[in-house]
């Protein structure tokens, strides 16, 4: 099982990379506040569902939206 830990980290960071690009574009188009609220909602719902995952495959699949939202939230924080 220890060999699968890097897989979950890699999937999370790929999602983070895509999310930074995607939510950066969305924040330019619709504004930072709305984008920040959407990414926070995605992270909350995704984390809640992920905490009840029943197998490893479900856990790995749910890492993608968490990575997407994490990348988007990082860009939209107020400076």
N, C-alpha and C positions, 0 to 999 in steps of 0.2 A: 504494500500500500504506500510505502514511502516513495516509491518511484513515480507515483501519480501526483504528488504534491507540486512538482514543477509544472505539470500540465495545467492545474488550476491557476497558478500564478501567471502563466503565459497567456491563458485565455482572458484573464482579468486585464492584463496590460494591453492586449490587442484591442479589447473593448474600450479601454481608456484612451488609446490612440485614436480610434475611430470616433469616439464620443467627443473628444476635444475638437476634432475637425467639424463634425456634424453640428454640435451644439454651439460652436463658435459662429458658424454660418447662420444658425437659427437665431442666436442672440443679436446678430447684426440686423437681421430682417425684422424680428418681433420685439426686441428689447431684452435687456439683461434680467429685469425683475421677473418677467414671465418665464424666461428660460430657467432661471434659478429655482423658481417654485416647481416647475415641471421636473427638473432633475432631482430635487429633494423628494418629491412625491414618488418618482420611480425608485429611488434608493430606499425609501421607507417600505413601499409595497414589495419590492424585490427582496429586501432583507427579511421581511416578515414571512414571505412565502419560502424563502431559502431556509429559514430556521426549521421548517417542517418538512424538508426534503426527505424522501424515503430511501433513496439510493444515490450512489455516486454520480450516475449519469444526470439525474435531476439537479444535483448540486452544481455540477459543471455547467450545465445549460443555464442555470440561473446566475452564474457568475458574469455572463455576457452583459445583461442589462445593468448590473451593478457597476461594471467597468465603464459602460457607456455613460451612465449618469455621473460617475465619479470624474471622468474626464471633462464632462460639460460643466459640472459644478466648480471645478478648479478654476476654469476660465472666467466664470461669471461672478466671482466674489467681488465685493466692493473694495476699491483700492484706496 
